[in-house]
Amino acid sequence: MQKVIIDCDPGIDDVLALEYALRSPELEVVAITVVAGNVPVHLGVDNAFKVLERCNRLDVPVYVGASQPLKKPFVSAQDTHGEDGLGESGIARRSTVSPQSQTASEFLQEYFATAKDTGVIALGPLTNIALALTKDSRWGQNITRFVTMGGTYKSHGNCSPVAEFNYWCDPDAAALVYQTLPCQIEMVGLDVTRKIVFTPNILEYTKRMNPECFAYLQKITRFYFDFHWQYEHILGCVINDPLAVAYYIDPGLCQGFESYVAVETEGISIGQTLVDRYDFWQKKANAKILDTVDSRKFFELFLTVILNAPEATIASDLQNLRLG
């Protein structure tokens, strides 16, 4: 099992990613750290606990992180994820378990102060990571892998013509992380996540395989389906964050290239990832940018875990199921 800490801003796709990670036999989720992003941080914490309740994993500690970006005013994505962050599903939190007393950045800094066989999957704005780095520029040298869902190379943005939401939400944090993190950044951006569309066909398939899971998925994704149709005329919804988890488990799922990446912090292109693919700046590569993905293989892996079904059955069924 690979140990991992998941830093997230639990909206709809974060919740799916968390459940996938918690149920995956390949991963040991050491902790969950929450940051303001898709929703304000207190709602993100509540949603993290809702996933832990669903997975019967309230043993996993939750740490409250930054409630604001480093510099710019906070703007949530509740227009995309619903006021509750779970598609206006009305799912209630049942437990009274409290988050840890340490802040997320304090925990991250202390945990990685010495070498650990643990990686980080960052699914939201990089504010918590930046705050840990600000306290110690060497922080991160003890991380085994750092995978971030964010950014874009050739694909258009999802909150501006050029920017992906997580980096747009806190561009200064993203810029700092790319400038100073002393380990390679693996960027799971919109170029690959846009290929991961949870379609009505797939949703209907889950009903045949696991009616309880179908009811839950239908409840939290209906709002997301409507949003994607209204703004992008996509029949279904893009589930960005589960791909970052799947790629962490199976790096062969995506392919890419190494390059130097900077993040714009001002102007109309704020939050844009500037990928120096052709080495104009002649700077050492600080990231691996993923640009191709095997979407069918992703759904084999994801649905096998989420539906608690045999992988061979899922793989066989997907051969006959139109994903798009």
C-alpha positions in Angstrom: 0.0 0.0 0.0 1.1 3.5 -0.8 0.7 6.1 2.0 -0.8 9.3 0.9 -2.1 12.6 2.4 -5.0 14.1 0.4 -5.3 17.9 0.4 -8.7 18.9 -1.0 -11.6 21.3 -1.2 -14.5 18.8 -1.1 -17.0 19.6 -3.8 -18.5 16.9 -6.0 -15.5 15.5 -7.7 -13.3 15.7 -4.6 -15.9 13.6 -2.7 -15.7 11.0 -5.5 -11.9 11.1 -5.4 -11.9 10.7 -1.6 -14.2 7.7 -1.7 -12.1 6.2 -4.4 -8.9 6.7 -2.4 -10.4 5.5 0.8 -11.7 2.3 -0.7 -8.7 1.5 -2.9 -6.6 -1.4 -1.6 -3.5 0.2 -3.1 -3.7 3.3 -0.9 -3.4 4.1 2.8 -4.9 7.5 3.4 -2.9 8.9 6.3 -4.8 12.2 6.7 -7.1 14.6 4.9 -6.3 18.3 4.8 -9.0 20.7 3.7 -8.6 24.1 1.9 -11.1 26.7 0.8 -11.8 26.3 -2.9 -14.9 24.7 -4.4 -16.6 25.7 -1.1 -15.7 27.6 2.0 -13.4 25.6 4.2 -16.0 24.8 6.9 -18.3 23.2 4.3 -15.3 21.3 2.9 -14.6 19.9 6.3 -18.2 18.8 6.7 -18.1 17.1 3.3 -14.9 15.3 4.1 -16.5 13.8 7.2 -19.6 12.8 5.1 -17.3 10.7 2.9 -15.5 9.2 5.9 -18.9 8.3 7.4 -20.0 6.7 4.1 -16.8 4.7 3.9 -16.8 3.8 7.6 -13.4 5.5 8.0 -13.8 8.0 10.7 -10.4 6.9 11.9 -8.7 9.1 9.3 -7.8 12.5 10.8 -9.1 15.7 9.2 -7.2 19.0 9.4 -8.7 22.4 8.7 -6.7 24.5 6.4 -6.7 28.0 4.9 -10.0 29.8 4.6 -8.6 32.4 2.2 -6.1 32.5 -0.7 -2.7 34.0 0.0 -3.5 37.4 -1.5 -6.6 37.6 -3.7 -10.2 37.6 -2.4 -11.8 34.1 -2.1 -14.3 33.1 -4.8 -15.9 29.7 -4.4 -17.2 27.4 -7.1 -20.6 26.9 -5.5 -22.2 27.8 -8.8 -20.7 24.6 -10.1 -21.0 22.3 -7.0 -24.1 23.7 -5.3 -24.3 25.7 -2.1 -23.5 22.6 0.0 -20.8 21.5 -2.3 -22.6 18.2 -3.0 -25.0 19.3 -5.7 -27.8 20.5 -3.3 -28.2 16.8 -2.4 -29.2 17.5 1.2 -26.9 14.7 2.5 -26.5 15.3 6.3 -23.4 14.8 8.4 -24.2 12.3 11.2 -21.0 12.1 13.2 -19.8 14.5 15.9 -16.1 13.7 15.3 -14.1 16.9 15.3 -11.2 17.9 13.1 -7.7 17.9 14.6 -6.5 20.9 16.6 -3.5 21.6 14.4 -4.0 23.5 11.2 -3.4 21.7 7.9 -0.2 23.6 7.1 1.1 23.0 10.6 0.4 19.3 10.3 1.9 19.1 6.8 5.1 20.9 7.9 5.5 18.7 11.0 4.7 15.4 9.2 7.2 16.0 6.5 9.9 17.5 8.7 11.6 14.1 8.4 11.7 11.5 5.6 8.4 9.7 5.2 7.3 7.0 2.7 4.2 9.2 2.0 3.0 11.2 -1.0 0.6 14.1 -1.4 -2.4 14.3 -3.8 -3.5 18.0 -3.9 -7.0 18.3 -5.3 -7.8 21.9 -4.6 -6.0 25.3 -4.5 -2.5 25.0 -3.3 -2.8 27.4 -0.3 -2.1 24.8 2.4 1.0 23.6 0.5 2.2 27.1 0.0 1.9 28.0 3.7 3.9 24.9 4.6 6.6 25.9 2.1 6.6 29.5 3.4 7.5 28.3 6.9 10.3 26.1 5.5 11.6 26.3 2.0 13.0 22.8 2.3 9.6 21.4 3.1 8.7 18.9 0.5 12.0 17.2 0.1 10.7 14.3 2.1 7.6 13.8 0.0 7.7 10.6 -2.1 5.4 12.1 -4.9 3.5 15.3 -5.3 0.5 15.0 -7.6 -1.7 18.0 -8.2 -5.0 18.3 -10.0 -4.7 21.7 -11.6 -3.6 23.8 -14.5 -3.8 23.3 -18.2 -1.4 23.1 -21.1 -3.3 23.2 -24.5 -6.9 22.8 -23.2 -8.9 26.0 -22.5 -9.7 27.0 -19.0 -12.8 26.2 -16.9 -13.1 29.5 -15.1 -11.4 31.9 -17.6 -10.3 31.4 -21.2 -6.9 30.2 -20.0 -7.1 29.2 -16.3 -8.2 26.1 -14.4 -10.1 26.8 -11.2 -7.7 25.5 -8.5 -4.8 27.7 -9.7 -7.1 30.6 -10.6 -8.6 30.5 -7.0 -5.2 31.0 -5.5 -2.6 31.8 -8.2 0.0 33.1 -5.7 0.0 29.8 -3.9 0.3 27.8 -7.1 3.1 30.1 -8.3 5.0 29.7 -5.1 4.7 25.9 -5.1 5.9 25.7 -8.7 8.8 28.0 -7.9 10.0 26.4 -4.7 8.8 22.9 -4.1 11.9 20.7 -3.9 10.4 17.7 -5.6 8.9 17.1 -9.0 5.3 18.3 -9.5 3.1 15.9 -11.4 0.4 18.1 -13.1 -2.9 16.4 -13.8 -4.5 19.2 -15.7 -7.5 19.9 -17.9 -5.8 18.3 -20.9 -6.4 14.9 -19.4 -9.3 15.4 -16.9 -11.6 16.8 -19.6 -11.4 13.3 -21.1 -13.0 11.8 -17.9 -16.7 12.4 -18.5 -19.1 10.7 -16.2 -22.0 10.2 -18.7 -25.7 9.3 -18.3 -24.7 5.9 -19.7 -22.2 5.2 -17.0 -24.6 6.4 -14.3 -27.3 4.0 -15.6 -24.7 1.2 -15.6 -24.0 1.8 -11.9 -27.7 1.3 -11.3 -27.4 -2.2 -12.8 -24.3 -3.1 -10.8 -24.9 -1.4 -7.4 -28.3 0.3 -6.8 -27.2 1.9 -3.5 -24.2 3.4 -5.1 -26.3 4.6 -8.0 -28.7 6.4 -5.8 -25.9 8.2 -4.1 -24.1 9.1 -7.4 -27.4 10.3 -8.9 -28.1 12.5 -5.9 -24.7 14.3 -5.9 -24.1 14.5 -9.7 -27.5 15.8 -10.9 -26.6 19.4 -10.2 -23.2 18.8 -11.8 -24.8 17.3 -15.0 -27.1 20.4 -15.3 -24.1 22.8 -14.9 -22.0 21.1 -17.6 -24.9 21.0 -20.0 -25.7 24.7 -19.5 -22.2 26.0 -19.8 -20.4 23.5 -22.0 -23.1 21.4 -23.6 -21.5 18.2 -22.3 -23.9 15.4 -21.7 -22.6 14.3 -18.3 -20.0 15.8 -16.0 -16.3 16.1 -16.0 -14.9 14.4 -12.8 -11.4 15.9 -12.6 -10.2 14.8 -9.2 -10.7 11.0 -9.3 -8.2 10.9 -12.2 -5.5 12.3 -10.0 -6.0 9.5 -7.5 -6.2 6.9 -10.3 -2.9 8.2 -11.8 -1.2 8.1 -8.4 -2.2 4.5 -8.1 -1.3 3.6 -11.7 1.1 6.1 -13.3 0.8 4.3 -16.6 -2.7 5.6 -17.0 -1.4 8.9 -18.2 1.5 10.0 -20.4 3.2 13.4 -20.5 6.5 15.3 -20.6 8.8 17.2 -18.3 9.0 21.0 -18.5 9.4 24.1 -16.6 6.1 25.6 -15.5 5.2 29.0 -14.1 1.9 30.3 -12.9 0.6 33.8 -13.8 -0.5 35.9 -10.8 -1.8 39.1 -12.4 -3.9 40.4 -15.2 -6.5 38.8 -17.5 -4.5 35.5 -17.6 -4.3 35.1 -13.8 -4.0 31.5 -12.8 -2.7 30.4 -16.2 0.0 27.7 -16.3 2.8 28.7 -18.7 4.3 25.5 -19.9 7.7 26.0 -21.5 7.4 22.9 -23.7 10.1 24.1 -26.1 12.6 25.3 -23.5 12.6 29.0 -24.4 13.5 29.9 -20.8 16.2 27.2 -20.5 15.2 26.5 -16.9 15.3 23.1 -15.2 12.0 21.2 -15.5 10.0 21.5 -12.3 7.0 19.5 -13.4 5.7 16.6 -15.4 2.7 17.7 -17.5 0.2 15.0 -18.4 -1.4 15.3 -21.9 -2.8 11.9 -22.7 -5.0 9.5 -20.8 -6.5 6.1 -21.3 -10.1 7.1 -20.3 -11.5 3.6 -20.6 -8.9 2.2 -18.3 -9.6 4.9 -15.8 -13.3 3.9 -15.7 -12.3 0.3 -15.3 -10.2 1.1 -12.2 -12.6 3.7 -10.8 -15.8 1.7 -11.2 -14.3 -1.5 -9.9 -13.6 0.3 -6.6 -16.6 2.5 -6.3 -19.1 -0.3 -7.2 -17.2 -3.0 -5.4 -17.3 -5.2 -8.5 -14.8 -7.6 -10.2 -12.5 -5.7 -12.5 -12.8 -8.3 -15.2 -16.6 -7.8 -15.2 -16.3 -4.0 -15.4 -13.7 -4.2 -18.2 -15.9 -6.6 -20.2 -19.0 -4.5 -19.7 -17.2 -1.3 -20.7 -16.3 -2.8 -24.1 -20.0 -2.6 -24.9 -20.8 0.6 -23.1 -20.6 3.9 -25.0 -18.5 6.2 -22.7 -19.2 9.4 -24.6 
